[in-house]
Amino acid sequence: HLTGVPPLAIAAGSQAAAAVLLALPAWWFWPASRPHSAAWLSTLALGGLCTALAYVLFFRLVAHGGATKALTVTFLIPLFGMAWGALFLGEAVTPVMLWACLLILAGTGLAGGLVSWRSGVTAHK
């Protein structure tokens, strides 16, 4: 139904709808003491960078690459979770985890059409 609508408009509409729907629960569960400015800045950074920017990129990917290719981005979440855990938390990376990452990358390449299962060559689209 949204064919032809610019990705930025879809992302903005999604964010506005989320803000409206969360306004009443936010008011209902408002803390007794006023949140510190660092909490507000963190919330703005997470909302602006991690959510709003991600929505713009995602809907642009849907518009230009199609829904199937956009969906393959979610396959990479475990890979990045492992990488961030190792980088920021010092978590161990095991050989099994690395093999799993290779399997995830192979599946992502197959699902995204980068690799053909039958020929094993790159399929440019």
VENQUIDA-V250261 format. One record per residue. N is the residue number from 1. PHI is phi in radians with two decimals (none if undefined). PSI is psi in whole degrees, -180 to 180 (NA if undefined). D_FIRST is the distance of its C-alpha to the first C-alpha in Angstrom with 1 decimal. Layout:
n | phi | psi | d_first
N | PHI | PSI | D_FIRST
N | PHI | PSI | D_FIRST
This chain:
n | phi | psi | d_first
1 | none | -18 | 0.0
2 | -1.85 | 22 | 3.8
3 | -1.06 | 130 | 5.7
4 | 1.59 | -10 | 8.9
5 | -1.38 | 132 | 9.1
6 | -1.04 | 142 | 12.5
7 | -0.99 | -36 | 13.2
8 | -1.12 | -37 | 15.8
9 | -1.18 | -41 | 13.7
10 | -1.14 | -44 | 11.5
11 | -1.12 | -43 | 14.9
12 | -1.12 | -42 | 16.5
13 | -1.12 | -40 | 14.2
14 | -1.10 | -44 | 14.6
15 | -1.18 | -40 | 18.3
16 | -1.14 | -43 | 18.7
17 | -1.10 | -41 | 17.2
18 | -1.10 | -42 | 19.5
19 | -1.10 | -43 | 22.4
20 | -1.14 | -44 | 22.1
21 | -1.19 | -28 | 21.9
22 | -1.61 | -5 | 24.8
23 | -1.10 | -47 | 27.0
24 | -1.14 | -48 | 28.7
25 | -1.08 | -34 | 29.6
26 | -1.14 | -42 | 30.8
27 | -1.17 | -41 | 33.0
28 | -1.12 | -41 | 34.2
29 | -1.75 | 20 | 35.3
30 | -1.03 | 133 | 36.6
31 | -1.19 | 157 | 39.7
32 | -1.18 | -37 | 43.2
33 | -1.77 | 150 | 44.1
34 | -1.21 | 131 | 42.2
35 | -1.12 | 147 | 40.4
36 | -1.23 | 162 | 42.0
37 | -1.12 | -32 | 40.6
38 | -1.10 | -36 | 40.2
39 | -1.17 | -41 | 37.8
40 | -1.13 | -44 | 35.8
41 | -1.13 | -40 | 35.8
42 | -1.10 | -42 | 34.8
43 | -1.12 | -43 | 31.9
44 | -1.14 | -40 | 30.7
45 | -1.14 | -45 | 31.2
46 | -1.14 | -43 | 29.3
47 | -1.21 | -41 | 26.4
48 | -1.37 | -44 | 26.4
49 | -1.56 | -48 | 27.3
50 | -1.45 | -24 | 26.3
51 | -1.90 | -58 | 23.0
52 | -1.09 | -46 | 21.6
53 | -1.13 | -40 | 22.7
54 | -1.11 | -39 | 21.5
55 | -1.11 | -44 | 17.9
56 | -1.06 | -47 | 18.0
57 | -1.10 | -42 | 19.5
58 | -1.11 | -49 | 17.1
59 | -1.21 | -30 | 13.9
60 | -1.17 | -40 | 15.9
61 | -1.11 | -41 | 17.0
62 | -1.08 | -44 | 13.5
63 | -1.16 | -38 | 12.8
64 | -1.67 | -32 | 16.3
65 | -1.91 | -15 | 17.3
66 | 1.70 | 162 | 14.4
67 | -1.17 | -37 | 13.6
68 | -1.11 | -46 | 17.0
69 | -1.18 | -36 | 19.0
70 | -1.15 | -36 | 17.5
71 | -1.14 | -32 | 18.3
72 | -1.11 | -19 | 21.9
73 | -1.05 | -35 | 22.5
74 | -1.19 | -23 | 22.9
75 | -1.13 | -24 | 25.7
76 | -1.49 | -5 | 27.8
77 | -1.01 | -47 | 28.0
78 | -1.07 | -38 | 31.3
79 | -1.08 | -47 | 32.8
80 | -1.22 | -35 | 32.2
81 | -1.05 | -42 | 33.4
82 | -1.14 | -44 | 36.6
83 | -1.11 | -46 | 37.1
84 | -1.17 | -37 | 36.7
85 | -1.08 | -41 | 39.0
86 | -1.21 | -42 | 41.6
87 | -1.25 | -47 | 41.4
88 | -1.71 | -25 | 41.3
89 | -1.96 | -3 | 42.9
90 | 1.21 | 24 | 45.3
91 | -1.25 | 149 | 44.0
92 | -1.32 | 142 | 45.5
93 | -1.93 | 118 | 43.6
94 | -1.67 | 162 | 45.0
95 | -1.02 | -36 | 45.1
96 | -1.10 | -39 | 42.9
97 | -1.13 | -40 | 40.2
98 | -1.15 | -41 | 40.5
99 | -1.10 | -40 | 40.2
100 | -1.10 | -39 | 37.1
101 | -1.10 | -41 | 35.6
102 | -1.11 | -40 | 36.4
103 | -1.12 | -42 | 34.8
104 | -1.09 | -45 | 31.6
105 | -1.11 | -40 | 31.6
106 | -1.12 | -45 | 32.3
107 | -1.11 | -39 | 29.4
108 | -1.14 | -41 | 27.1
109 | -1.11 | -40 | 28.4
110 | -1.17 | -46 | 27.9
111 | -1.17 | -34 | 24.4
112 | -1.47 | -5 | 23.4
113 | 1.43 | 13 | 25.2
114 | -1.34 | -29 | 28.0
115 | -2.24 | 138 | 30.6
116 | -1.67 | 133 | 31.0
117 | -1.14 | -39 | 32.7
118 | -1.36 | -43 | 34.8
119 | -1.71 | -22 | 36.1
120 | 1.27 | 13 | 36.0
121 | -1.92 | 163 | 35.2
122 | -1.23 | 132 | 32.5
123 | -1.85 | 104 | 29.6
124 | -1.46 | 130 | 28.3
125 | -2.15 | NA | 24.8
